[in-house]
Amino acid sequence: MLRKNFEHTADIGIEIESPTLSEAFEEVSLSFSEIITGGNLPEVLTSKEVSLESDNLDSLLVDFLSYLIVLFDTDDFIAGSAKLEISKKNSFQLAGKLVGETYNQDKHGYGVEIKAISYHQLLVQEGPPAHLRVILDL
């Protein structure tokens, strides 16, 4: 399994390689938290349910990361672990649980604020192995 961040002008990218697409989405949620905190993952004290649906995997990834931004901006929630399942019927569905805690800069540190998700160079390959690449606007 591979999870790494890469610099992209004034933005930052996340690249994930994982055995399954569900695990890749779990890993991208951890990278998201590490970017906000400067590398620290929170404890797993509280949970948030997630349920999203999209016609394609690119939009599902952008919607998921946008959901993480909303959780952070409205509830100060950051994930320390995730258990997600992606399935396909008429559309792609993502369902599961994010576990983490309320962000506290003194406790978790500070990296950068994520403002939006870019479709530029976006990549979602189901695999196996699954491969994700996304650039975040800071």
ROGU-432500 format. One record per residue (C-alpha): residue in one letter; residue number from 1; chain; x, y, z. Coordinates in Angstrom, 2 decimals. Each point is the difference from the previous one (the first is absolute). Last residue first. Layout:
N
A NUM A X Y Z .
...
END
This chain:
138
L 138 A -5.01 25.36 -0.42 .
D 137 A -1.56 -1.57 -3.07 .
L 136 A 0.30 -3.78 0.16 .
I 135 A 1.32 -2.11 -2.86 .
V 134 A -1.16 -3.57 -0.45 .
R 133 A 1.61 -3.31 -0.97 .
L 132 A -1.57 -3.36 0.77 .
H 131 A 1.17 -3.50 -0.95 .
A 130 A -1.71 -3.29 0.74 .
P 129 A 2.19 -3.07 -0.28 .
P 128 A -2.03 -1.71 -1.15 .
G 127 A -1.09 2.23 -1.55 .
E 126 A -2.89 2.46 0.25 .
Q 125 A 1.97 2.87 -1.53 .
V 124 A -0.91 3.53 1.13 .
L 123 A 2.09 2.87 -1.37 .
L 122 A -0.41 3.75 0.36 .
Q 121 A 2.70 1.94 -1.89 .
H 120 A -2.04 3.23 0.42 .
Y 119 A -3.42 -0.86 1.50 .
S 118 A 0.94 2.14 2.99 .
I 117 A -1.32 -0.33 3.54 .
A 116 A -0.63 3.05 2.16 .
K 115 A 1.18 2.13 2.93 .
I 114 A 2.42 -2.24 1.91 .
E 113 A 1.59 1.88 2.89 .
V 112 A 3.67 -0.69 0.63 .
G 111 A 2.18 -1.82 2.52 .
Y 110 A -0.97 0.65 3.58 .
G 109 A 0.62 -2.02 3.13 .
H 108 A -2.27 -2.67 1.45 .
K 107 A -0.15 0.91 3.70 .
D 106 A 0.46 3.77 -0.07 .
Q 105 A -1.90 0.26 -3.30 .
N 104 A -3.02 -1.90 1.36 .
Y 103 A -2.07 -1.86 -2.56 .
T 102 A -3.00 -1.88 1.35 .
E 101 A 0.55 -3.73 -0.19 .
G 100 A 0.40 -2.98 -2.25 .
V 99 A -1.99 -2.87 -1.47 .
L 98 A -1.47 0.12 -3.49 .
K 97 A -2.70 -2.56 -0.69 .
G 96 A -1.36 -1.63 -3.10 .
A 95 A -1.71 0.40 -3.32 .
L 94 A 1.19 0.89 -3.48 .
Q 93 A -2.35 -0.69 -2.87 .
F 92 A 0.73 -0.08 -3.73 .
S 91 A -3.02 0.09 -2.30 .
N 90 A -2.62 -2.42 -1.31 .
K 89 A 1.53 -2.65 2.28 .
K 88 A 3.61 0.57 0.91 .
S 87 A 1.61 -0.39 3.41 .
I 86 A 2.56 1.85 2.07 .
E 85 A 0.42 -0.96 3.64 .
L 84 A 1.64 2.17 2.63 .
K 83 A 1.54 -0.56 3.41 .
A 82 A 1.96 3.08 0.96 .
S 81 A 2.70 0.98 2.44 .
G 80 A 1.36 3.13 1.67 .
A 79 A -2.56 2.30 -1.59 .
I 78 A -0.22 3.72 0.65 .
F 77 A -3.10 1.79 1.29 .
D 76 A -0.04 3.77 0.61 .
D 75 A -3.82 -0.34 -0.25 .
T 74 A -0.87 2.51 -2.77 .
D 73 A 3.30 0.58 -1.82 .
F 72 A 1.49 -3.43 0.69 .
L 71 A -3.14 -1.95 -0.85 .
V 70 A -0.51 2.19 -3.09 .
I 69 A 3.59 -0.60 -1.15 .
L 68 A -0.44 -3.75 0.50 .
Y 67 A -3.19 0.15 -2.10 .
S 66 A 1.97 1.75 -2.74 .
L 65 A 2.46 -2.90 0.14 .
F 64 A -2.85 -2.46 -0.49 .
D 63 A -1.63 2.04 -2.77 .
V 62 A 3.32 0.26 -1.86 .
L 61 A 0.53 -3.76 0.31 .
L 60 A -3.57 -0.79 -1.08 .
S 59 A 0.31 2.44 -2.91 .
D 58 A 3.01 -1.87 -1.36 .
L 57 A -1.69 -3.35 0.68 .
N 56 A -3.01 0.66 -2.19 .
D 55 A -3.79 0.38 0.27 .
S 54 A 0.23 0.98 3.66 .
E 53 A -1.33 -1.04 3.39 .
L 52 A 1.08 0.89 3.51 .
S 51 A -0.62 -1.41 3.48 .
V 50 A 2.26 0.93 2.90 .
E 49 A -0.54 -0.64 3.69 .
K 48 A 2.03 2.01 2.49 .
S 47 A 1.83 -1.44 2.98 .
T 46 A 1.46 1.12 3.30 .
L 45 A 3.14 -0.71 2.01 .
V 44 A 2.47 -1.46 -2.51 .
E 43 A 3.11 2.00 0.80 .
P 42 A 1.20 2.52 -2.53 .
L 41 A 2.64 -0.57 -2.67 .
N 40 A 3.01 2.29 -0.08 .
G 39 A 1.88 1.04 -3.12 .
G 38 A -0.35 3.78 -0.24 .
T 37 A -3.47 -0.04 1.51 .
I 36 A -2.02 0.98 -3.07 .
I 35 A 2.18 -2.02 -2.40 .
E 34 A -0.04 -3.02 2.31 .
S 33 A -3.81 0.08 0.14 .
F 32 A -0.32 -0.06 -3.81 .
S 31 A 2.61 -2.75 -0.20 .
L 30 A -2.15 -2.04 2.39 .
S 29 A -3.13 0.52 -2.13 .
V 28 A 1.98 -1.03 -3.09 .
E 27 A 0.89 -3.27 1.74 .
E 26 A -3.63 -0.98 0.53 .
F 25 A -0.74 0.84 -3.66 .
A 24 A 2.87 -2.30 -1.05 .
E 23 A -1.33 -2.73 2.31 .
S 22 A -3.37 0.12 -1.77 .
L 21 A 1.72 -0.09 -3.40 .
T 20 A 1.83 -3.17 0.93 .
P 19 A 3.66 -1.14 0.30 .
S 18 A 1.25 3.58 0.51 .
E 17 A 1.94 2.64 -1.88 .
I 16 A -0.64 3.57 1.13 .
E 15 A 1.26 3.34 -1.30 .
I 14 A -0.91 3.23 1.69 .
G 13 A 0.84 3.37 -1.46 .
I 12 A 0.74 3.35 1.55 .
D 11 A -0.73 3.48 -1.31 .
A 10 A 1.97 3.21 -0.46 .
T 9 A 2.14 -1.61 -2.75 .
H 8 A -0.68 -3.76 0.30 .
E 7 A 1.78 -1.72 2.87 .
F 6 A -0.42 -3.72 0.51 .
N 5 A -1.65 -2.04 2.73 .
K 4 A 0.50 -3.71 0.44 .
R 3 A -1.94 -3.15 0.82 .
L 2 A 1.17 -3.37 -1.30 .
M 1 A -1.26 -3.47 0.88 .
END
